[in-house]
Amino acid sequence: MSQSFYFYDLETSGVNPRSARIMQFAGQRTDMNLNPNDEPHNLLIKLTDDILPEPDAIMVTGITPQQTVSDGITEAEFIKIFDKEINKQGTIFTGFNSVRFDDEFMRFMLYRNFYDPYEWQWKNKRSRWDILDVVRLTRALRPEGINWPFASDGKPTNRLELLTSLNKLNHSSAHDAMSDVRATIAVAKMIRDKQPKLFDYLLGMRDKKRVEELAVTNQPFLYVSGKYSATYEKLAVVSSLGKHPGHKGYLVYDLRHDPSQFISMSPEKLAEIWRYNKDPDALRLPVKAMQLNRCPAVAPLGVLNNENKDRLKIDLAQCMAHKKQLDTAPEFIKHLHKAIEILDNERADQGALFANDKDVDSQLYDGFIPDSDKRTSEDIRQQPPDKINDFMNKLKDQRLKNLLPLYKARNYPADLTAEERVLWEEYRTNALQRSMPAFMQRLQALAVREGITASQTYLLEELQLYAESISPAID
């Protein structure tokens, strides 16, 4: 079976895939030598009138809701194109930060529209990869021949538009999905040309079995992650602490840090310092969950050279001493597991507190869809709009039962019955009443921001008009 890359990028109405929506999808298939071998896709997707975009997102992309309504297609129409033309056997889906961002939006869209949210990334020899982590590991370990950008504070940064600008790669319009796709392909080509061995190695390491082989050796290894300090170019020497008790991944410890104070902490104290804290000076637990299904960029210690060690201030002797401390403290791992249990229970309690307000759109990860419902979902997608409701009693999963009327209203609004229109209007009203105050408040704050341009003012005015156009009628 022949393989190909499919580079893709999204522009969205916000940053949260549970509540925001895809407004633009762009993608380009290439062969394994990164040469385009098919026509690109560049599509707008209609924003439905129960959703208000985040004004900050629109200020970045410049895509207004009105554009998507006039020039876009529905989510259901888009996914049919995706399923027929894009989701081919042997496809390696990739992008720039796609694993943590774009892939999540795709999963939630598929879920909302009665498609399996996961199969597109594993079935029929398909897989996924992320060029951002390739960039990070290349910068940390094999930076030669590439110009690397720095932020205004002097710290390393890997922003796509800066990387392309410094290396004179074509990137005509940052934050336009098609332009970002072409720029990502150009960056991938640059790394493959400059560091072909590292590129091929990381391509092979997208296989979670190979990552796990490295994690189970009980030997320290290298790992890059956005959670690590930019000062050290996002790279850490880590030691596996064994499997994560909550998912198919591993707990890893950053060996730069002396574990003495953490080893002696109670589970409650570990949970306390593991919680998110905005204070930059707060004590942080140097433990991270490395998820195997997120293509973590890892490498054995043997790839380090003296230049790496000096530039990244890696003291291997100190790292090995810290690992020895961890190896002789089995209670620490037990306490970590207990801390995870404490934090999971807190999240569960918070979820229960807001259970009545939890929108079904956000419930993808609440459980797997039964196989019988997957077959029913296939039937639903093939039906004309007036037959969709016939499948309500055939569904077992309550989430899908709740999604069914939303699926019809969002994709086939002209086919709603009079009764369905009343129910949809009630749903829309409740959704917009929840989101409208924060939306208007943010519009007003952006409008008086210092240095606002004429084009930005235009976007804010368009957003104001859009909000007025979809606001429910008041009796």
KEVO-181485 format. One record per residue (C-alpha): y, x, z. Coordinates in nm, 2 decimals, always signed. Layout:
N
py:Y px:X pz:Z
...
//
This chain:
475
py:+0.00 px:+0.00 pz:+0.00
py:+0.33 px:+0.15 pz:-0.11
py:+0.60 px:+0.19 pz:+0.15
py:+0.98 px:+0.15 pz:+0.12
py:+1.28 px:+0.16 pz:+0.34
py:+1.50 px:-0.15 pz:+0.38
py:+1.84 px:-0.05 pz:+0.52
py:+2.03 px:-0.34 pz:+0.66
py:+2.34 px:-0.43 pz:+0.86
py:+2.49 px:-0.74 pz:+1.01
py:+2.84 px:-0.86 pz:+1.09
py:+2.83 px:-1.11 pz:+1.37
py:+3.04 px:-1.36 pz:+1.56
py:+3.00 px:-1.18 pz:+1.88
py:+2.79 px:-0.92 pz:+2.06
py:+2.53 px:-1.14 pz:+2.24
py:+2.24 px:-1.23 pz:+2.01
py:+2.15 px:-1.53 pz:+2.23
py:+2.48 px:-1.71 pz:+2.17
py:+2.65 px:-1.54 pz:+1.88
py:+2.55 px:-1.57 pz:+1.51
py:+2.51 px:-1.36 pz:+1.20
py:+2.80 px:-1.41 pz:+0.96
py:+2.72 px:-1.14 pz:+0.70
py:+2.39 px:-0.98 pz:+0.61
py:+2.37 px:-0.69 pz:+0.37
py:+2.07 px:-0.47 pz:+0.28
py:+1.94 px:-0.23 pz:+0.03
py:+1.58 px:-0.13 pz:-0.04
py:+1.51 px:+0.24 pz:-0.12
py:+1.20 px:+0.44 pz:-0.20
py:+1.07 px:+0.69 pz:+0.05
py:+1.31 px:+0.95 pz:-0.11
py:+1.60 px:+0.72 pz:-0.01
py:+1.68 px:+0.63 pz:-0.37
py:+1.78 px:+0.26 pz:-0.42
py:+1.50 px:+0.08 pz:-0.61
py:+1.60 px:-0.28 pz:-0.60
py:+1.91 px:-0.50 pz:-0.62
py:+2.11 px:-0.51 pz:-0.29
py:+2.16 px:-0.82 pz:-0.08
py:+2.51 px:-0.92 pz:+0.04
py:+2.52 px:-1.27 pz:+0.19
py:+2.75 px:-1.47 pz:+0.41
py:+2.59 px:-1.72 pz:+0.65
py:+2.76 px:-2.04 pz:+0.75
py:+2.89 px:-2.06 pz:+1.11
py:+2.78 px:-2.40 pz:+1.23
py:+3.05 px:-2.62 pz:+1.40
py:+2.90 px:-2.60 pz:+1.75
py:+2.98 px:-2.22 pz:+1.77
py:+3.31 px:-2.05 pz:+1.83
py:+3.32 px:-1.69 pz:+1.74
py:+3.45 px:-1.42 pz:+1.97
py:+3.80 px:-1.34 pz:+1.85
py:+3.75 px:-0.96 pz:+1.91
py:+3.45 px:-0.96 pz:+1.68
py:+3.66 px:-1.13 pz:+1.40
py:+3.94 px:-0.88 pz:+1.45
py:+3.69 px:-0.60 pz:+1.38
py:+3.51 px:-0.75 pz:+1.08
py:+3.79 px:-0.96 pz:+0.92
py:+3.54 px:-1.23 pz:+0.83
py:+3.67 px:-1.57 pz:+0.93
py:+3.45 px:-1.88 pz:+1.00
py:+3.62 px:-2.06 pz:+0.71
py:+3.49 px:-1.79 pz:+0.47
py:+3.13 px:-1.84 pz:+0.58
py:+3.16 px:-2.22 pz:+0.55
py:+3.31 px:-2.20 pz:+0.20
py:+3.11 px:-1.91 pz:+0.06
py:+2.80 px:-1.89 pz:+0.28
py:+2.45 px:-2.04 pz:+0.30
py:+2.27 px:-2.20 pz:+0.59
py:+2.05 px:-2.00 pz:+0.82
py:+1.74 px:-2.18 pz:+0.68
py:+1.85 px:-2.10 pz:+0.32
py:+1.90 px:-1.73 pz:+0.41
py:+1.56 px:-1.69 pz:+0.58
py:+1.39 px:-1.83 pz:+0.27
py:+1.56 px:-1.55 pz:+0.07
py:+1.47 px:-1.30 pz:+0.34
py:+1.11 px:-1.41 pz:+0.35
py:+1.07 px:-1.41 pz:-0.03
py:+1.27 px:-1.11 pz:-0.14
py:+1.31 px:-0.88 pz:+0.16
py:+1.02 px:-0.91 pz:+0.39
py:+0.77 px:-0.73 pz:+0.17
py:+0.45 px:-0.54 pz:+0.26
py:+0.50 px:-0.19 pz:+0.38
py:+0.87 px:-0.23 pz:+0.45
py:+1.03 px:+0.00 pz:+0.71
py:+1.33 px:-0.19 pz:+0.83
py:+1.61 px:+0.04 pz:+0.95
py:+1.98 px:+0.06 pz:+1.01
py:+2.24 px:+0.23 pz:+1.24
py:+2.17 px:+0.10 pz:+1.59
py:+1.95 px:-0.17 pz:+1.44
py:+1.68 px:-0.16 pz:+1.70
py:+1.91 px:-0.26 pz:+1.98
py:+2.16 px:-0.48 pz:+1.79
py:+2.07 px:-0.61 pz:+1.44
py:+1.70 px:-0.66 pz:+1.51
py:+1.78 px:-0.87 pz:+1.81
py:+2.01 px:-1.10 pz:+1.61
py:+1.74 px:-1.13 pz:+1.35
py:+1.48 px:-1.23 pz:+1.61
py:+1.69 px:-1.50 pz:+1.75
py:+1.78 px:-1.64 pz:+1.41
py:+1.41 px:-1.65 pz:+1.31
py:+1.33 px:-1.82 pz:+1.64
py:+1.60 px:-2.09 pz:+1.60
py:+1.47 px:-2.17 pz:+1.25
py:+1.09 px:-2.20 pz:+1.33
py:+0.98 px:-1.86 pz:+1.20
py:+0.78 px:-1.60 pz:+1.40
py:+1.05 px:-1.37 pz:+1.55
py:+0.83 px:-1.06 pz:+1.56
py:+0.59 px:-1.05 pz:+1.26
py:+0.85 px:-0.92 pz:+1.01
py:+0.84 px:-0.59 pz:+1.20
py:+0.47 px:-0.52 pz:+1.22
py:+0.26 px:-0.75 pz:+1.00
py:+0.13 px:-0.62 pz:+0.67
py:+0.21 px:-0.26 pz:+0.74
py:+0.58 px:-0.33 pz:+0.81
py:+0.76 px:-0.14 pz:+1.08
py:+1.11 px:-0.05 pz:+1.21
py:+1.32 px:+0.26 pz:+1.27
py:+1.67 px:+0.35 pz:+1.38
py:+1.89 px:+0.61 pz:+1.21
py:+2.13 px:+0.63 pz:+1.51
py:+1.86 px:+0.79 pz:+1.73
py:+1.77 px:+1.02 pz:+1.44
py:+2.14 px:+1.13 pz:+1.43
py:+2.14 px:+1.18 pz:+1.81
py:+1.83 px:+1.40 pz:+1.81
py:+1.94 px:+1.60 pz:+1.51
py:+2.28 px:+1.67 pz:+1.67
py:+2.12 px:+1.78 pz:+1.99
py:+1.84 px:+1.99 pz:+1.85
py:+1.91 px:+2.09 pz:+1.48
py:+2.29 px:+2.05 pz:+1.43
py:+2.32 px:+2.32 pz:+1.16
py:+2.48 px:+2.23 pz:+0.83
py:+2.64 px:+1.90 pz:+0.95
py:+2.99 px:+1.84 pz:+1.07
py:+2.98 px:+1.65 pz:+1.40
py:+3.26 px:+1.43 pz:+1.53
py:+3.42 px:+1.42 pz:+1.87
py:+3.61 px:+1.14 pz:+2.04
py:+3.97 px:+1.16 pz:+2.15
py:+3.86 px:+1.27 pz:+2.50
py:+3.67 px:+1.57 pz:+2.35
py:+3.32 px:+1.43 pz:+2.41
py:+3.07 px:+1.41 pz:+2.13
py:+3.05 px:+1.08 pz:+1.94
py:+2.82 px:+0.96 pz:+1.67
py:+3.02 px:+0.67 pz:+1.53
py:+2.92 px:+0.60 pz:+1.17
py:+3.27 px:+0.60 pz:+1.02
py:+3.36 px:+0.93 pz:+1.18
py:+3.03 px:+1.09 pz:+1.07
py:+3.08 px:+0.99 pz:+0.71
py:+3.44 px:+1.09 pz:+0.71
py:+3.38 px:+1.44 pz:+0.84
py:+3.10 px:+1.50 pz:+0.60
py:+3.28 px:+1.35 pz:+0.30
py:+3.02 px:+1.07 pz:+0.25
py:+3.13 px:+0.75 pz:+0.08
py:+3.21 px:+0.48 pz:+0.34
py:+3.48 px:+0.26 pz:+0.18
py:+3.51 px:+0.00 pz:+0.45
py:+3.38 px:+0.04 pz:+0.80
py:+3.25 px:-0.28 pz:+0.96
py:+3.18 px:-0.44 pz:+0.62
py:+2.80 px:-0.48 pz:+0.62
py:+2.74 px:-0.36 pz:+0.27
py:+2.96 px:-0.06 pz:+0.31
py:+2.78 px:+0.03 pz:+0.64
py:+2.44 px:+0.00 pz:+0.47
py:+2.54 px:+0.25 pz:+0.20
py:+2.69 px:+0.48 pz:+0.46
py:+2.38 px:+0.47 pz:+0.66
py:+2.17 px:+0.56 pz:+0.36
py:+2.40 px:+0.86 pz:+0.29
py:+2.37 px:+0.98 pz:+0.65
py:+1.99 px:+0.95 pz:+0.64
py:+1.99 px:+1.15 pz:+0.31
py:+2.21 px:+1.42 pz:+0.46
py:+1.98 px:+1.47 pz:+0.76
py:+1.67 px:+1.46 pz:+0.54
py:+1.83 px:+1.73 pz:+0.32
py:+1.95 px:+1.95 pz:+0.60
py:+1.66 px:+1.90 pz:+0.84
py:+1.36 px:+1.77 pz:+0.65
py:+1.10 px:+1.86 pz:+0.91
py:+1.28 px:+1.68 pz:+1.19
py:+1.35 px:+1.38 pz:+0.97
py:+0.98 px:+1.35 pz:+0.87
py:+0.87 px:+1.41 pz:+1.23
py:+1.09 px:+1.13 pz:+1.37
py:+0.98 px:+0.90 pz:+1.09
py:+0.62 px:+0.95 pz:+1.20
py:+0.72 px:+0.90 pz:+1.57
py:+0.83 px:+0.54 pz:+1.50
py:+0.46 px:+0.47 pz:+1.57
py:+0.44 px:+0.37 pz:+1.94
py:+0.09 px:+0.52 pz:+1.98
py:+0.23 px:+0.86 pz:+1.89
py:+0.51 px:+0.82 pz:+2.15
py:+0.26 px:+0.72 pz:+2.41
py:+0.05 px:+1.03 pz:+2.34
py:+0.35 px:+1.24 pz:+2.43
py:+0.43 px:+1.03 pz:+2.74
py:+0.08 px:+1.05 pz:+2.89
py:+0.04 px:+1.43 pz:+2.88
py:+0.21 px:+1.47 pz:+3.22
py:+0.43 px:+1.73 pz:+3.05
py:+0.81 px:+1.71 pz:+3.04
py:+0.95 px:+1.61 pz:+2.70
py:+1.28 px:+1.55 pz:+2.53
py:+1.43 px:+1.20 pz:+2.49
py:+1.76 px:+1.09 pz:+2.35
py:+1.92 px:+0.76 pz:+2.46
py:+2.26 px:+0.59 pz:+2.46
py:+2.22 px:+0.57 pz:+2.84
py:+2.24 px:+0.95 pz:+2.88
py:+2.56 px:+1.14 pz:+2.90
py:+2.75 px:+1.23 pz:+2.59
py:+2.83 px:+1.56 pz:+2.76
py:+2.47 px:+1.66 pz:+2.69
py:+2.47 px:+1.49 pz:+2.35
py:+2.26 px:+1.20 pz:+2.48
py:+1.96 px:+1.42 pz:+2.54
py:+1.75 px:+1.47 pz:+2.86
py:+1.44 px:+1.66 pz:+2.96
py:+1.23 px:+1.38 pz:+3.11
py:+0.91 px:+1.34 pz:+3.30
py:+0.70 px:+1.03 pz:+3.27
py:+0.65 px:+0.84 pz:+3.60
py:+0.37 px:+0.63 pz:+3.44
py:+0.37 px:+0.29 pz:+3.29
py:+0.64 px:+0.04 pz:+3.35
py:+0.49 px:-0.25 pz:+3.56
py:+0.68 px:-0.51 pz:+3.36
py:+0.64 px:-0.43 pz:+3.00
py:+0.46 px:-0.20 pz:+2.75
py:+0.66 px:+0.11 pz:+2.82
py:+0.71 px:+0.40 pz:+3.06
py:+0.94 px:+0.50 pz:+3.34
py:+1.09 px:+0.84 pz:+3.28
py:+1.29 px:+1.06 pz:+3.51
py:+1.58 px:+1.28 pz:+3.40
py:+1.49 px:+1.62 pz:+3.53
py:+1.85 px:+1.75 pz:+3.54
py:+1.87 px:+1.57 pz:+3.87
py:+1.72 px:+1.68 pz:+4.20
py:+1.49 px:+1.40 pz:+4.31
py:+1.50 px:+1.49 pz:+4.68
py:+1.74 px:+1.22 pz:+4.79
py:+1.57 px:+0.95 pz:+4.58
py:+1.22 px:+1.03 pz:+4.70
py:+1.31 px:+0.95 pz:+5.05
py:+1.48 px:+0.62 pz:+4.97
py:+1.34 px:+0.27 pz:+5.05
py:+1.26 px:+0.03 pz:+4.77
py:+1.57 px:-0.18 pz:+4.87
py:+1.80 px:+0.13 pz:+4.85
py:+1.65 px:+0.23 pz:+4.51
py:+1.71 px:-0.13 pz:+4.38
py:+2.07 px:-0.11 pz:+4.51
py:+2.16 px:+0.21 pz:+4.32
py:+1.96 px:+0.09 pz:+4.01
py:+2.18 px:-0.22 pz:+3.97
py:+2.46 px:-0.19 pz:+3.71
py:+2.78 px:-0.05 pz:+3.86
py:+3.11 px:+0.00 pz:+3.68
py:+3.22 px:+0.27 pz:+3.92
py:+3.19 px:+0.61 pz:+3.73
py:+3.15 px:+0.79 pz:+4.06
py:+2.87 px:+0.57 pz:+4.20
py:+2.53 px:+0.72 pz:+4.28
py:+2.30 px:+0.64 pz:+3.99
py:+1.92 px:+0.65 pz:+3.98
py:+1.81 px:+0.89 pz:+3.70
py:+1.52 px:+0.67 pz:+3.60
py:+1.51 px:+0.48 pz:+3.27
py:+1.26 px:+0.24 pz:+3.11
py:+1.14 px:+0.39 pz:+2.78
py:+1.02 px:+0.10 pz:+2.57
py:+0.76 px:+0.20 pz:+2.32
py:+0.84 px:-0.08 pz:+2.08
py:+1.20 px:+0.04 pz:+2.04
py:+1.12 px:+0.36 pz:+1.84
py:+1.23 px:+0.60 pz:+2.11
py:+1.34 px:+0.94 pz:+1.97
py:+1.13 px:+1.19 pz:+2.16
py:+1.01 px:+1.55 pz:+2.10
py:+0.80 px:+1.81 pz:+2.28
py:+0.98 px:+2.08 pz:+2.48
py:+0.86 px:+2.34 pz:+2.23
py:+1.13 px:+2.25 pz:+1.98
py:+1.40 px:+2.38 pz:+2.21
py:+1.55 px:+2.71 pz:+2.12
py:+1.79 px:+2.94 pz:+2.31
py:+2.09 px:+2.79 pz:+2.13
py:+1.99 px:+2.44 pz:+2.24
py:+1.94 px:+2.54 pz:+2.60
py:+2.27 px:+2.72 pz:+2.62
py:+2.48 px:+2.45 pz:+2.45
py:+2.32 px:+2.16 pz:+2.64
py:+2.30 px:+2.36 pz:+2.97
py:+1.93 px:+2.30 pz:+3.00
py:+1.77 px:+2.50 pz:+3.29
py:+1.40 px:+2.46 pz:+3.22
py:+1.30 px:+2.64 pz:+3.54
py:+1.51 px:+2.39 pz:+3.75
py:+1.36 px:+2.10 pz:+3.55
py:+1.01 px:+2.22 pz:+3.62
py:+1.09 px:+2.26 pz:+3.99
py:+1.22 px:+1.90 pz:+4.00
py:+0.90 px:+1.78 pz:+3.82
py:+0.69 px:+1.95 pz:+4.08
py:+0.87 px:+1.76 pz:+4.35
py:+0.80 px:+1.43 pz:+4.17
py:+0.43 px:+1.52 pz:+4.13
py:+0.39 px:+1.56 pz:+4.50
py:+0.57 px:+1.23 pz:+4.59
py:+0.34 px:+0.95 pz:+4.49
py:+0.52 px:+0.71 pz:+4.73
py:+0.83 px:+0.74 pz:+4.52
py:+0.66 px:+0.57 pz:+4.22
py:+0.53 px:+0.29 pz:+4.45
py:+0.88 px:+0.24 pz:+4.58
py:+1.02 px:+0.23 pz:+4.23
py:+0.77 px:-0.04 pz:+4.14
py:+0.88 px:-0.24 pz:+4.44
py:+1.24 px:-0.19 pz:+4.35
py:+1.17 px:-0.33 pz:+4.00
py:+1.00 px:-0.63 pz:+4.17
py:+1.31 px:-0.69 pz:+4.38
py:+1.54 px:-0.67 pz:+4.08
py:+1.31 px:-0.90 pz:+3.87
py:+1.31 px:-1.16 pz:+4.15
py:+1.69 px:-1.15 pz:+4.17
py:+1.71 px:-1.22 pz:+3.79
py:+1.45 px:-1.50 pz:+3.83
py:+1.66 px:-1.66 pz:+4.11
py:+1.97 px:-1.63 pz:+3.90
py:+1.79 px:-1.79 pz:+3.60
py:+1.67 px:-2.08 pz:+3.82
py:+2.02 px:-2.13 pz:+3.95
py:+2.15 px:-2.19 pz:+3.60
py:+1.84 px:-2.34 pz:+3.45
py:+2.00 px:-2.67 pz:+3.38
py:+2.28 px:-2.51 pz:+3.18
py:+2.05 px:-2.26 pz:+2.99
py:+2.08 px:-2.33 pz:+2.62
py:+1.75 px:-2.34 pz:+2.43
py:+1.90 px:-2.11 pz:+2.17
py:+1.88 px:-1.83 pz:+2.43
py:+1.52 px:-1.88 pz:+2.54
py:+1.33 px:-1.67 pz:+2.29
py:+1.20 px:-1.43 pz:+2.55
py:+1.08 px:-1.70 pz:+2.80
py:+0.73 px:-1.68 pz:+2.65
py:+0.53 px:-1.65 pz:+2.33
py:+0.49 px:-1.94 pz:+2.09
py:+0.14 px:-2.10 pz:+2.09
py:-0.06 px:-2.04 pz:+1.77
py:-0.08 px:-2.41 pz:+1.70
py:+0.30 px:-2.44 pz:+1.71
py:+0.33 px:-2.15 pz:+1.46
py:+0.12 px:-2.35 pz:+1.22
py:+0.33 px:-2.66 pz:+1.28
py:+0.64 px:-2.46 pz:+1.24
py:+0.52 px:-2.36 pz:+0.89
py:+0.48 px:-2.72 pz:+0.80
py:+0.83 px:-2.81 pz:+0.94
py:+0.99 px:-2.54 pz:+0.72
py:+0.83 px:-2.69 pz:+0.41
py:+0.94 px:-3.05 pz:+0.47
py:+1.24 px:-3.24 pz:+0.33
py:+1.50 px:-3.31 pz:+0.60
py:+1.40 px:-3.68 pz:+0.64
py:+1.05 px:-3.57 pz:+0.75
py:+1.14 px:-3.31 pz:+1.01
py:+1.14 px:-3.55 pz:+1.30
py:+0.78 px:-3.65 pz:+1.23
py:+0.66 px:-3.32 pz:+1.38
py:+0.82 px:-3.36 pz:+1.72
py:+0.50 px:-3.49 pz:+1.89
py:+0.29 px:-3.22 pz:+1.72
py:+0.48 px:-2.94 pz:+1.90
py:+0.36 px:-2.82 pz:+2.23
py:+0.62 px:-2.57 pz:+2.33
py:+0.92 px:-2.75 pz:+2.49
py:+1.16 px:-2.50 pz:+2.35
py:+1.06 px:-2.59 pz:+2.00
py:+1.09 px:-2.96 pz:+2.08
py:+1.44 px:-2.90 pz:+2.20
py:+1.52 px:-2.68 pz:+1.89
py:+1.40 px:-2.93 pz:+1.64
py:+1.70 px:-3.17 pz:+1.63
py:+1.94 px:-2.87 pz:+1.64
py:+1.75 px:-2.71 pz:+1.35
py:+1.80 px:-3.03 pz:+1.14
py:+2.17 px:-3.08 pz:+1.24
py:+2.27 px:-2.72 pz:+1.17
py:+2.09 px:-2.68 pz:+0.84
py:+2.09 px:-3.03 pz:+0.70
py:+2.40 px:-3.21 pz:+0.85
py:+2.43 px:-3.45 pz:+0.55
py:+2.08 px:-3.58 pz:+0.62
py:+2.14 px:-3.69 pz:+0.98
py:+2.09 px:-4.06 pz:+1.07
py:+2.37 px:-4.25 pz:+1.24
py:+2.18 px:-4.21 pz:+1.57
py:+2.13 px:-3.84 pz:+1.52
py:+2.50 px:-3.79 pz:+1.44
py:+2.59 px:-3.94 pz:+1.77
py:+2.35 px:-3.71 pz:+1.96
py:+2.47 px:-3.40 pz:+1.76
py:+2.83 px:-3.49 pz:+1.83
py:+2.75 px:-3.51 pz:+2.20
py:+2.58 px:-3.18 pz:+2.19
py:+2.87 px:-3.02 pz:+2.00
py:+3.12 px:-3.16 pz:+2.24
py:+2.95 px:-3.02 pz:+2.54
py:+2.90 px:-2.68 pz:+2.37
py:+3.26 px:-2.65 pz:+2.26
py:+3.40 px:-2.77 pz:+2.59
py:+3.21 px:-2.48 pz:+2.76
py:+3.34 px:-2.21 pz:+2.52
py:+3.68 px:-2.34 pz:+2.42
py:+3.88 px:-2.23 pz:+2.73
py:+3.78 px:-1.87 pz:+2.71
py:+3.82 px:-1.87 pz:+2.33
py:+4.18 px:-2.00 pz:+2.35
py:+4.27 px:-1.76 pz:+2.64
py:+4.15 px:-1.46 pz:+2.44
py:+4.34 px:-1.58 pz:+2.13
py:+4.66 px:-1.59 pz:+2.33
py:+4.60 px:-1.25 pz:+2.49
py:+4.54 px:-1.08 pz:+2.15
py:+4.84 px:-1.25 pz:+1.99
py:+5.08 px:-1.07 pz:+2.23
py:+4.90 px:-0.74 pz:+2.22
py:+5.13 px:-0.44 pz:+2.15
py:+5.11 px:-0.31 pz:+1.79
py:+4.94 px:-0.61 pz:+1.64
py:+4.95 px:-0.61 pz:+1.26
py:+5.03 px:-0.88 pz:+1.01
py:+4.66 px:-0.90 pz:+0.90
py:+4.55 px:-0.93 pz:+1.26
py:+4.80 px:-1.21 pz:+1.32
py:+4.67 px:-1.39 pz:+1.01
py:+4.31 px:-1.37 pz:+1.15
py:+4.42 px:-1.51 pz:+1.49
py:+4.60 px:-1.80 pz:+1.31
py:+4.28 px:-1.87 pz:+1.11
py:+4.08 px:-1.88 pz:+1.42
py:+4.32 px:-2.12 pz:+1.58
py:+4.30 px:-2.35 pz:+1.28
py:+3.92 px:-2.33 pz:+1.28
py:+3.90 px:-2.42 pz:+1.65
py:+4.13 px:-2.72 pz:+1.58
py:+3.92 px:-2.83 pz:+1.28
py:+3.59 px:-2.84 pz:+1.47
py:+3.72 px:-2.97 pz:+1.80
py:+3.56 px:-3.31 pz:+1.89
py:+3.77 px:-3.62 pz:+1.84
py:+3.91 px:-3.76 pz:+2.16
py:+3.89 px:-4.14 pz:+2.19
//
